[in-house]
Amino acid sequence: MPEVKQKKILNAGIYYAGLAFIAALLWYAIWLHDASTNLKYSNDWTIQLAAKQYPLIYNRPVIMHVVALDGHGEWINGAEVKMTFPAVDESREKEWKFRHIEDGLYEAIIHFPSPGQWEGLLDVTKGKTGYMRQIQLTVGER
């Protein structure tokens, strides 16, 4: 009988240790998520968006450039740069990511699927610092 009691105590100990381990993992995952999503938005960054060719025409590739400088006039390299436009009518949200070219210069090839006034967000993030602003682009038919 004492062996059965010892086995029950051992099983209960393993069970509670497992629960404590799972709770610790869950707490760590929540902490990591909070730490990774707490962005500080910068007002002193200078971010410029420009198309390589004008006018912007729908269903034609358009090369867009972003130039990014920090508050000290230094190039922002290694950032994540994207343009996002909300869903219009029944279409899905449009998002284009830019690739780093050199010294604060980012580039993306954009295909606007329809003409009109496109309103969205330009988002630049590096580490825990970010910059976001609204943008308006006019896309023509020809």
DSSP file (Angstrom, degrees, kcal/mol; ACC not computed):
  #  RESIDUE AA STRUCTURE BP1 BP2  ACC     N-H-->O    O-->H-N    N-H-->O    O-->H-N    TCO  KAPPA ALPHA  PHI   PSI    X-CA   Y-CA   Z-CA
    1    1 A M     >        0   0    0      0, 0.0     4,-1.9     0, 0.0     3,-0.2   0.000 360.0 360.0 360.0 -39.5    0.0    0.0    0.0
    2    2 A P  H  >  +     0   0    0      0, 0.0     4,-2.4     0, 0.0     5,-0.2   0.848 360.0  57.1 -62.3 -31.2    2.8    2.5    0.7
    3    3 A E  H  > S+     0   0    0      2,-0.2     4,-2.2     1,-0.2     5,-0.1   0.897 106.1  49.1 -65.3 -38.8    4.1    2.0   -2.8
    4    4 A V  H  > S+     0   0    0     -3,-0.2     4,-2.2     2,-0.2    -1,-0.2   0.904 111.8  49.0 -65.6 -41.8    0.7    3.0   -4.3
    5    5 A K  H  X S+     0   0    0     -4,-1.9     4,-2.3     2,-0.2    -2,-0.2   0.909 111.2  49.2 -64.7 -42.4    0.6    6.1   -2.2
    6    6 A Q  H  X S+     0   0    0     -4,-2.4     4,-2.6     1,-0.2    -1,-0.2   0.890 110.3  51.5 -63.8 -38.9    4.1    7.0   -3.2
    7    7 A K  H  X S+     0   0    0     -4,-2.2     4,-2.7     2,-0.2    -2,-0.2   0.900 110.0  49.0 -65.3 -40.6    3.3    6.5   -6.9
    8    8 A K  H  X S+     0   0    0     -4,-2.2     4,-2.5     2,-0.2    -2,-0.2   0.909 112.4  47.8 -64.4 -42.7    0.2    8.8   -6.5
    9    9 A I  H  X S+     0   0    0     -4,-2.3     4,-2.4     2,-0.2    -2,-0.2   0.915 113.0  48.7 -64.8 -42.4    2.3   11.5   -4.8
   10   10 A L  H  X S+     0   0    0     -4,-2.6     4,-2.4     2,-0.2    -2,-0.2   0.923 112.3  48.3 -62.9 -44.9    4.9   11.2   -7.5
   11   11 A N  H  X S+     0   0    0     -4,-2.7     4,-2.5     1,-0.2    -2,-0.2   0.897 111.7  49.7 -62.9 -41.0    2.3   11.4  -10.3
   12   12 A A  H  X S+     0   0    0     -4,-2.5     4,-2.7     2,-0.2     5,-0.2   0.904 110.6  50.6 -65.0 -40.6    0.7   14.4   -8.7
   13   13 A G  H  X S+     0   0    0     -4,-2.4     4,-2.3     2,-0.2    -2,-0.2   0.919 111.8  46.6 -62.7 -44.0    4.1   16.1   -8.4
   14   14 A I  H  X S+     0   0    0     -4,-2.4     4,-2.3     2,-0.2    -2,-0.2   0.909 112.4  51.7 -63.7 -41.8    4.8   15.5  -12.0
   15   15 A Y  H  X S+     0   0    0     -4,-2.5     4,-2.1     1,-0.2    -2,-0.2   0.936 113.3  42.9 -60.4 -49.3    1.4   16.7  -13.0
   16   16 A Y  H  X S+     0   0    0     -4,-2.7     4,-2.4     2,-0.2    -1,-0.2   0.849 112.7  52.8 -69.9 -34.1    1.7   20.0  -11.0
   17   17 A A  H  X S+     0   0    0     -4,-2.3     4,-2.2    -5,-0.2    -1,-0.2   0.899 109.8  49.9 -65.5 -39.7    5.3   20.5  -12.2
   18   18 A G  H  X S+     0   0    0     -4,-2.3     4,-2.5     2,-0.2    -2,-0.2   0.908 110.6  49.4 -63.5 -42.7    4.1   20.1  -15.8
   19   19 A L  H  X S+     0   0    0     -4,-2.1     4,-2.5     2,-0.2    -2,-0.2   0.912 111.1  49.4 -62.5 -42.7    1.3   22.6  -15.2
   20   20 A A  H  X S+     0   0    0     -4,-2.4     4,-2.3     2,-0.2    -1,-0.2   0.894 111.0  50.3 -64.1 -39.0    3.7   25.1  -13.7
   21   21 A F  H  X S+     0   0    0     -4,-2.2     4,-2.3     2,-0.2    -2,-0.2   0.922 111.4  47.4 -64.9 -44.4    6.0   24.7  -16.7
   22   22 A I  H  X S+     0   0    0     -4,-2.5     4,-2.5     2,-0.2    -2,-0.2   0.901 111.7  51.0 -63.3 -41.7    3.2   25.2  -19.2
   23   23 A A  H  X S+     0   0    0     -4,-2.5     4,-2.6     2,-0.2    -1,-0.2   0.903 110.0  50.0 -63.0 -40.7    2.1   28.3  -17.2
   24   24 A A  H  X S+     0   0    0     -4,-2.3     4,-2.4     2,-0.2    -2,-0.2   0.905 110.9  49.1 -64.8 -41.3    5.6   29.7  -17.3
   25   25 A L  H  X S+     0   0    0     -4,-2.3     4,-2.4     2,-0.2    -2,-0.2   0.910 111.7  49.3 -62.9 -42.1    5.8   29.1  -21.1
   26   26 A L  H  X S+     0   0    0     -4,-2.5     4,-2.2     2,-0.2    -2,-0.2   0.924 111.2  48.9 -63.2 -45.0    2.5   30.8  -21.6
   27   27 A W  H  X S+     0   0    0     -4,-2.6     4,-2.4     1,-0.2    -2,-0.2   0.912 111.5  50.2 -60.6 -42.9    3.6   33.8  -19.5
   28   28 A Y  H  X S+     0   0    0     -4,-2.4     4,-2.6     2,-0.2    -2,-0.2   0.899 109.4  50.9 -63.5 -41.6    6.9   34.0  -21.5
   29   29 A A  H  X S+     0   0    0     -4,-2.4     4,-2.2     2,-0.2    -1,-0.2   0.904 111.5  47.6 -63.1 -41.6    5.0   34.0  -24.8
   30   30 A I  H  X S+     0   0    0     -4,-2.2     4,-2.4     2,-0.2    -2,-0.2   0.915 112.3  49.5 -65.4 -42.8    2.7   36.8  -23.6
   31   31 A W  H  X S+     0   0    0     -4,-2.4     4,-2.5     1,-0.2    -2,-0.2   0.915 110.9  49.5 -62.7 -43.3    5.7   38.8  -22.4
   32   32 A L  H  X S+     0   0    0     -4,-2.6     4,-2.0     2,-0.2    -1,-0.2   0.908 110.5  50.6 -62.2 -42.3    7.5   38.3  -25.7
   33   33 A H  H  X S+     0   0    0     -4,-2.2     4,-1.3     2,-0.2    -2,-0.2   0.928 112.2  46.4 -62.4 -45.8    4.5   39.4  -27.7
   34   34 A D  H  X S+     0   0    0     -4,-2.4     4,-0.8     1,-0.2     3,-0.3   0.908 112.3  50.7 -63.1 -41.5    4.1   42.5  -25.6
   35   35 A A  H  < S+     0   0    0     -4,-2.5     3,-0.3     1,-0.2    -1,-0.2   0.843 112.1  47.2 -66.5 -32.5    7.8   43.3  -25.9
   36   36 A S  H  < S+     0   0    0     -4,-2.0    -1,-0.2     1,-0.2    -2,-0.2   0.685 112.7  47.5 -84.8 -16.8    7.7   42.9  -29.7
   37   37 A T  H  < S+     0   0    0     -4,-1.3     2,-1.7    -3,-0.3    -1,-0.2   0.446  79.7 101.1-104.7   0.0    4.6   45.0  -30.4
   38   38 A N     <  +     0   0    0     -4,-0.8     2,-0.3    -3,-0.3    -1,-0.1  -0.600  54.7 177.7 -86.8  81.7    5.4   48.1  -28.3
   39   39 A L        -     0   0    0     -2,-1.7     2,-0.6    90,-0.1    90,-0.2  -0.610  24.0-145.4 -84.5 143.3    6.6   50.4  -31.0
   40   40 A K  E     -a  129   0A   0     88,-3.2    90,-2.3    -2,-0.3     2,-0.4  -0.951  19.0-140.2-105.0 120.6    7.6   54.0  -30.3
   41   41 A Y  E     -a  130   0A   0     -2,-0.6     2,-0.4    88,-0.2    90,-0.2  -0.675  13.5-140.9 -86.9 133.5    6.6   56.2  -33.3
   42   42 A S        -     0   0    0     88,-3.4    90,-0.2    -2,-0.4     3,-0.1  -0.750  19.6-174.0 -97.3 135.5    9.1   58.9  -34.2
   43   43 A N  S    S+     0   0    0     -2,-0.4    -1,-0.1     1,-0.1    88,-0.1   0.523  82.7  63.1 -97.5 -10.3    8.1   62.4  -35.3
   44   44 A D  S    S+     0   0    0      2,-0.1     2,-0.2    28,-0.0    -1,-0.1   0.415  76.3 104.9-100.1   4.3   11.6   63.4  -36.2
   45   45 A W        -     0   0    0     85,-0.1     2,-0.6    -3,-0.1    25,-0.2  -0.557  63.1-141.7 -76.7 148.7   12.2   61.0  -39.0
   46   46 A T  E     +F   69   0B   0     23,-2.6    23,-2.5    -2,-0.2     2,-0.5  -0.961  23.8 177.6-112.2 115.8   12.0   62.3  -42.6
   47   47 A I  E     -F   68   0B   0     -2,-0.6     2,-0.4    21,-0.2    21,-0.2  -0.977   6.4-170.3-123.2 123.5   10.4   59.9  -45.0
   48   48 A Q  E     -F   67   0B   0     19,-2.5    19,-2.3    -2,-0.5     2,-0.4  -0.942   4.3-163.6-117.0 135.7    9.8   60.8  -48.6
   49   49 A L  E     +F   66   0B   0     -2,-0.4     2,-0.3    17,-0.2    17,-0.2  -0.964  19.1 161.3-116.5 131.8    7.7   58.7  -51.1
   50   50 A A  E     -F   65   0B   0     15,-2.5    15,-3.5    -2,-0.4     2,-0.3  -0.996  33.8-128.5-150.5 145.8    8.1   59.2  -54.8
   51   51 A A  E     -F   64   0B   0     -2,-0.3    13,-0.2    13,-0.2     3,-0.1  -0.692  17.8-136.1 -88.5 147.3    7.3   57.4  -58.0
   52   52 A K  S    S+     0   0    0     11,-3.3     2,-0.4    -2,-0.3    -1,-0.1   0.801  90.9  26.4 -73.3 -27.7   10.0   57.0  -60.6
   53   53 A Q  S    S-     0   0    0     10,-0.4    -1,-0.2    -3,-0.0    10,-0.0  -0.994  85.3-117.3-137.4 144.7    7.6   57.9  -63.4
   54   54 A Y  S    S+     0   0    0     -2,-0.4     2,-0.1    -3,-0.1     3,-0.0  -0.923  79.0  44.6-124.7 152.5    4.5   60.0  -63.5
   55   55 A P  S    S-     0   0    0      0, 0.0     2,-0.5     0, 0.0    84,-0.1   0.616  79.6-130.4 -77.3 162.5    1.6   59.8  -64.1
   56   56 A L  E     -b  139   0A   0     82,-0.5    84,-3.5    -2,-0.1     2,-0.4  -0.678  27.3-165.4 -76.7 126.3    0.7   56.7  -62.2
   57   57 A I  E >   -b  140   0A   0     -2,-0.5     3,-1.1    82,-0.2    55,-0.4  -0.948  19.3-116.8-119.1 134.4   -1.3   54.4  -64.6
   58   58 A Y  T 3  S+     0   0    0     82,-2.4    53,-0.0    -2,-0.4    82,-0.0  -0.330  95.3  21.0 -70.8 154.0   -3.3   51.4  -63.4
   59   59 A N  T 3  S+     0   0    0     53,-2.9    -1,-0.2     1,-0.2    52,-0.1   0.643 103.9 101.3  61.1  19.8   -2.3   47.9  -64.6
   60   60 A R  S <  S-     0   0    0     -3,-1.1    52,-0.5    52,-0.2    -1,-0.2  -0.985  83.5-103.3-125.8 141.8    1.2   49.1  -65.4
   61   61 A P  E     - G   0 111B   0      0, 0.0     2,-0.5     0, 0.0    50,-0.2  -0.439  37.1-166.9 -65.9 133.2    4.2   48.5  -63.2
   62   62 A V  E     - G   0 110B   0     48,-2.6    48,-3.3    -2,-0.2     2,-0.7  -0.986  14.6-140.7-121.9 127.0    5.2   51.6  -61.2
   63   63 A I  E     - G   0 109B   0     -2,-0.5   -11,-3.3    46,-0.2   -10,-0.4  -0.796  22.9-168.4 -88.7 120.2    8.5   51.8  -59.4
   64   64 A M  E     -FG  51 108B   0     44,-3.0    44,-2.0    -2,-0.7     2,-0.4  -0.882   2.2-159.8-110.0 141.1    8.1   53.6  -56.1
   65   65 A H  E     -FG  50 107B   0    -15,-3.5   -15,-2.5    -2,-0.4     2,-0.4  -0.926   6.8-165.3-119.6 145.3   10.9   54.8  -53.9
   66   66 A V  E     -FG  49 106B   0     40,-2.2    40,-2.7    -2,-0.4     2,-0.5  -1.000   4.8-162.1-125.2 130.7   11.1   55.7  -50.2
   67   67 A V  E     -FG  48 105B   0    -19,-2.3   -19,-2.5    -2,-0.4     2,-0.5  -0.965  12.3-164.7-111.5 128.0   14.0   57.7  -48.8
   68   68 A A  E     +F   47   0B   0     36,-2.4     8,-2.3    -2,-0.5     2,-0.4  -0.957  12.7 171.9-124.0 125.1   14.3   57.4  -45.0
   69   69 A L  E     -FH  46  75B   0    -23,-2.5   -23,-2.6    -2,-0.5     6,-0.2  -0.973  23.5-134.2-126.8 143.1   16.4   59.6  -42.7
   70   70 A D    >   -     0   0    0      4,-2.8     3,-1.9    -2,-0.4   -24,-0.1  -0.205  43.5 -83.5 -84.0-175.8   16.4   59.7  -38.9
   71   71 A G  T 3  S+     0   0    0      1,-0.3   -26,-0.1     2,-0.1    -1,-0.1   0.625 129.1  53.5 -65.8 -14.3   16.2   62.8  -36.7
   72   72 A H  T 3  S-     0   0    0      2,-0.1    -1,-0.3     3,-0.0     3,-0.1   0.306 120.3-104.8-101.7   7.2   20.0   63.3  -37.0
   73   73 A G  S <  S+     0   0    0     -3,-1.9     2,-0.3     1,-0.3    -2,-0.1   0.619  76.3 139.4  79.6  12.6   20.0   63.2  -40.8
   74   74 A E        -     0   0    0      1,-0.1    -4,-2.8    30,-0.0    -1,-0.3  -0.656  60.5-100.9 -89.6 146.4   21.4   59.7  -40.9
   75   75 A W  B     -H   69   0B   0     -2,-0.3     2,-0.8    -6,-0.2    -6,-0.2  -0.353  27.4-133.3 -61.6 141.6   20.2   57.1  -43.4
   76   76 A I        +     0   0    0     -8,-2.3     3,-0.3    28,-0.1     2,-0.3  -0.878  33.9 179.7 -98.0 105.8   17.8   54.5  -42.0
   77   77 A N        +     0   0    0     -2,-0.8    29,-0.0     1,-0.2    26,-0.0  -0.777  56.0  26.1-106.2 151.1   19.0   51.2  -43.2
   78   78 A G  S    S+     0   0    0     -2,-0.3    -1,-0.2     1,-0.2     2,-0.2   0.729  84.3 142.7  75.1  22.7   17.6   47.8  -42.5
   79   79 A A        -     0   0    0     -3,-0.3     2,-0.6    47,-0.1    47,-0.2  -0.502  55.7-117.4 -90.2 162.7   14.0   49.0  -41.9
   80   80 A E  E     -C  125   0A   0     45,-3.4    45,-2.6    -2,-0.2     2,-0.4  -0.914  36.7-173.8 -97.1 121.5   10.8   47.3  -42.9
   81   81 A V  E     +CD 124  98A   0     -2,-0.6    17,-3.0    17,-0.5     2,-0.3  -0.967  10.7 158.5-121.8 129.6    9.0   49.6  -45.3
   82   82 A K  E     -CD 123  97A   0     41,-2.4    41,-3.0    -2,-0.4     2,-0.4  -0.996  31.0-145.0-149.3 154.3    5.4   49.0  -46.6
   83   83 A M  E     -CD 122  96A   0     13,-2.4    13,-2.6    -2,-0.3     2,-0.4  -0.974  21.5-169.3-115.6 132.9    2.5   50.8  -48.1
   84   84 A T  E     -CD 121  95A   0     37,-2.6    37,-2.9    -2,-0.4    11,-0.2  -0.986   8.2-171.1-128.5 133.5   -1.0   49.5  -47.2
   85   85 A F  E     - D   0  94A   0      9,-3.2     9,-2.5    -2,-0.4    35,-0.2  -0.989  27.4-120.0-122.1 129.7   -4.3   50.4  -48.8
   86   86 A P        -     0   0    0      0, 0.0    33,-0.1     0, 0.0     2,-0.1  -0.167  42.8 -81.1 -65.3 160.9   -7.6   49.3  -47.2
   87   87 A A        -     0   0    0      6,-0.1     2,-0.4     3,-0.1     6,-0.2  -0.358  43.2-156.5 -62.7 137.8  -10.1   47.2  -49.0
   88   88 A V    >   -     0   0    0      4,-0.3     3,-2.3    -3,-0.1     2,-0.2  -0.969  59.3 -33.6-118.6 134.9  -12.3   49.0  -51.5
   89   89 A D  T 3  S-     0   0    0     -2,-0.4    -2,-0.0     1,-0.3     0, 0.0  -0.375 127.9 -24.1  55.1-120.4  -15.7   47.5  -52.5
   90   90 A E  T 3  S+     0   0    0     -2,-0.2    -1,-0.3     2,-0.0    -3,-0.1   0.358 111.1 108.9-104.2   5.2  -15.2   43.7  -52.6
   91   91 A S    <   -     0   0    0     -3,-2.3     2,-0.1     1,-0.1     3,-0.1  -0.319  69.8-108.4 -79.5 165.4  -11.4   43.7  -53.1
   92   92 A R        -     0   0    0      1,-0.1    -4,-0.3    -5,-0.1    -1,-0.1  -0.459  44.2 -80.9 -86.8 163.0   -8.9   42.7  -50.4
   93   93 A E        -     0   0    0     -6,-0.2     2,-0.5    -2,-0.1    -1,-0.1  -0.364  46.8-136.4 -59.0 141.1   -6.5   45.0  -48.6
   94   94 A K  E     +D   85   0A   0     -9,-2.5    -9,-3.2    -3,-0.1     2,-0.4  -0.895  26.0 175.5-106.4 131.7   -3.5   45.8  -50.7
   95   95 A E  E     -D   84   0A   0     -2,-0.5     2,-0.4   -11,-0.2   -11,-0.2  -0.996   8.8-171.6-137.7 131.9    0.0   45.8  -49.2
   96   96 A W  E     -D   83   0A   0    -13,-2.6   -13,-2.4    -2,-0.4     2,-0.4  -0.988  11.1-150.8-124.2 130.2    3.3   46.3  -50.9
   97   97 A K  E     -D   82   0A   0     -2,-0.4     2,-0.3   -15,-0.2   -15,-0.2  -0.801  12.2-139.9 -99.6 141.2    6.7   45.8  -49.2
   98   98 A F  E     -D   81   0A   0    -17,-3.0   -17,-0.5    -2,-0.4     2,-0.4  -0.702   9.9-137.8 -97.3 149.0    9.7   47.7  -50.2
   99   99 A R  E     -I  107   0B   0      8,-3.0     8,-2.4    -2,-0.3     2,-0.3  -0.839  25.6-107.8-106.5 148.0   13.2   46.2  -50.5
  100  100 A H  E     +I  106   0B   0     -2,-0.4     6,-0.3     6,-0.2     3,-0.1  -0.567  37.6 172.0 -75.3 128.9   16.3   48.1  -49.3
  101  101 A I  E     -     0   0B   0      4,-3.2     2,-0.3     1,-0.4     5,-0.2   0.850  57.0 -47.2-100.4 -58.5   18.5   49.3  -52.1
  102  102 A E  E >  S+I  105   0B   0      3,-1.0     3,-4.5     1,-0.0    -1,-0.4  -0.964 102.8   1.2-168.8 165.0   21.2   51.5  -50.5
  103  103 A D  T 3  S-     0   0    0      1,-0.3   -26,-0.1    -2,-0.3     3,-0.1   0.559 131.4 -34.5  10.9  74.3   21.7   54.2  -47.9
  104  104 A G  T 3  S+     0   0    0      1,-0.2   -36,-2.4   -29,-0.1     2,-0.5   0.537 108.5 127.0  73.3   6.2   18.1   54.8  -46.8
  105  105 A L  E <   -GI  67 102B   0     -3,-4.5    -4,-3.2   -38,-0.2    -3,-1.0  -0.858  33.6-179.4-102.9 129.3   16.6   54.1  -50.2
  106  106 A Y  E     -GI  66 100B   0    -40,-2.7   -40,-2.2    -2,-0.5     2,-0.3  -0.913   5.0-165.1-124.9 151.6   13.9   51.5  -50.6
  107  107 A E  E     +GI  65  99B   0     -8,-2.4    -8,-3.0    -2,-0.3     2,-0.3  -0.991  10.7 175.4-142.3 145.5   12.1   50.4  -53.7
  108  108 A A  E     -G   64   0B   0    -44,-2.0   -44,-3.0    -2,-0.3     2,-0.6  -0.992  27.2-133.0-144.5 147.6    9.0   48.5  -54.7
  109  109 A I  E     -G   63   0B   0     -2,-0.3     2,-0.4   -46,-0.2   -46,-0.2  -0.918  32.4-164.2-101.2 119.6    7.3   47.7  -58.0
  110  110 A I  E     -G   62   0B   0    -48,-3.3   -48,-2.6    -2,-0.6     2,-0.5  -0.838  18.0-164.8-111.4 138.9    3.6   48.4  -57.6
  111  111 A H  E     -G   61   0B   0     -2,-0.4   -53,-0.1   -50,-0.2    -2,-0.0  -0.946  12.7-155.6-118.8 106.3    0.7   47.3  -59.8
  112  112 A F        -     0   0    0    -52,-0.5   -53,-2.9    -2,-0.5   -52,-0.2  -0.736   4.0-155.3 -80.7 121.0   -2.4   49.4  -59.1
  113  113 A P  S    S+     0   0    0      0, 0.0    -1,-0.1     0, 0.0   -55,-0.1   0.603  71.6  22.5 -77.6 -10.1   -5.4   47.2  -60.2
  114  114 A S  S    S-     0   0    0      2,-0.1   -55,-0.1   -57,-0.0     2,-0.1  -0.995  79.0-111.1-152.2 154.2   -7.8   50.1  -60.7
  115  115 A P        +     0   0    0      0, 0.0     2,-0.3     0, 0.0    25,-0.2  -0.327  65.9  70.5 -78.5 168.0   -7.7   53.9  -61.4
  116  116 A G  E    S- E   0 139A   0     23,-3.3    23,-3.0    -2,-0.1     2,-0.6  -0.774  88.5 -29.9 126.7-168.8   -8.8   56.5  -58.9
  117  117 A Q  E     - E   0 138A   0     -2,-0.3     2,-0.6    21,-0.2    21,-0.2  -0.794  54.0-160.8 -90.1 117.6   -7.8   58.1  -55.7
  118  118 A W  E     - E   0 137A   0     19,-3.4    19,-2.9    -2,-0.6     2,-0.5  -0.896   9.0-175.9-102.9 122.5   -5.8   55.6  -53.5
  119  119 A E  E     + E   0 136A   0     -2,-0.6     2,-0.2    17,-0.2    17,-0.2  -0.977  25.2 117.5-120.6 128.1   -5.6   56.5  -49.8
  120  120 A G  E     - E   0 135A   0     15,-2.2    15,-2.3    -2,-0.5     2,-0.4  -0.743  53.9 -70.2-159.1-154.2   -3.6   54.4  -47.4
  121  121 A L  E     -CE  84 134A   0    -37,-2.9   -37,-2.6    13,-0.2     2,-0.5  -0.955  18.8-152.4-126.2 140.0   -0.6   54.3  -45.0
  122  122 A L  E     -CE  83 133A   0     11,-2.9    11,-2.0    -2,-0.4     2,-0.5  -0.962  23.8-170.9-105.5 125.2    3.1   54.4  -45.4
  123  123 A D  E     -CE  82 132A   0    -41,-3.0   -41,-2.4    -2,-0.5     2,-0.5  -0.975  12.7-178.7-126.8 124.2    4.8   52.5  -42.6
  124  124 A V  E     +CE  81 131A   0      7,-2.9     7,-2.5    -2,-0.5     2,-0.4  -0.990  10.6 177.9-122.5 124.4    8.5   52.4  -41.8
  125  125 A T  E     +CE  80 130A   0    -45,-2.6   -45,-3.4    -2,-0.5     2,-0.4  -0.991  12.1 172.7-132.4 131.5    9.7   50.3  -38.9
  126  126 A K  E >   - E   0 129A   0      3,-3.1     3,-2.2    -2,-0.4     2,-0.2  -0.943  67.0 -47.9-137.1 117.2   13.2   49.7  -37.5
  127  127 A G  T 3  S-     0   0    0     -2,-0.4     0, 0.0     1,-0.3     0, 0.0  -0.443 122.6 -20.6  61.3-124.3   13.6   47.8  -34.3
  128  128 A K  T 3  S+     0   0    0     -2,-0.2   -88,-3.2   -89,-0.1     2,-0.4   0.273 123.1  85.9 -99.9   9.7   11.2   49.3  -31.8
  129  129 A T  E <   +aE  40 126A   0     -3,-2.2    -3,-3.1   -90,-0.2     2,-0.3  -0.901  54.0 172.7-114.9 141.7   10.9   52.6  -33.6
  130  130 A G  E     -aE  41 125A   0    -90,-2.3   -88,-3.4    -2,-0.4     2,-0.3  -0.909  22.4-152.7-142.0 168.9    8.4   53.4  -36.4
  131  131 A Y  E     + E   0 124A   0     -7,-2.5    -7,-2.9    -2,-0.3     2,-0.4  -0.991  17.1 177.7-142.8 133.8    7.0   56.1  -38.6
  132  132 A M  E     + E   0 123A   0     -2,-0.3     2,-0.3   -90,-0.2    -9,-0.2  -0.999   4.6 164.0-141.7 137.0    3.5   56.1  -40.1
  133  133 A R  E     - E   0 122A   0    -11,-2.0   -11,-2.9    -2,-0.4     2,-0.2  -0.996  37.0-107.0-149.5 154.4    1.7   58.6  -42.2
  134  134 A Q  E     - E   0 121A   0     -2,-0.3     2,-0.3   -13,-0.2   -13,-0.2  -0.531  35.9-165.5 -77.4 145.6   -1.3   58.7  -44.5
  135  135 A I  E     - E   0 120A   0    -15,-2.3   -15,-2.2    -2,-0.2     2,-0.4  -0.956  11.6-159.2-131.5 152.6   -0.7   58.9  -48.2
  136  136 A Q  E     - E   0 119A   0     -2,-0.3     2,-0.4   -17,-0.2   -17,-0.2  -0.998  12.3-179.2-130.7 128.2   -2.9   59.8  -51.2
  137  137 A L  E     - E   0 118A   0    -19,-2.9   -19,-3.4    -2,-0.4     2,-0.6  -0.986  19.6-143.0-128.1 139.1   -2.0   58.8  -54.7
  138  138 A T  E     - E   0 117A   0     -2,-0.4   -82,-0.5   -21,-0.2     2,-0.5  -0.903  16.9-166.7-102.0 121.8   -3.9   59.5  -57.9
  139  139 A V  E     -bE  56 116A   0    -23,-3.0   -23,-3.3    -2,-0.6   -82,-0.2  -0.937   9.7-156.3-112.4 123.4   -3.9   56.6  -60.4
  140  140 A G  E     -b   57   0A   0    -84,-3.5   -82,-2.4    -2,-0.5   -26,-0.0  -0.387  23.8-127.6 -96.9 172.6   -5.0   57.3  -63.9
  141  141 A E              0   0    0    -84,-0.2    -1,-0.1    -2,-0.1   -84,-0.1   0.791 360.0 360.0 -86.9 -31.4   -6.4   55.3  -66.8
  142  142 A R              0   0    0    -86,-0.1   -85,-0.1   -85,-0.0    -2,-0.0   0.274 360.0 360.0-157.1 360.0   -3.9   56.5  -69.4
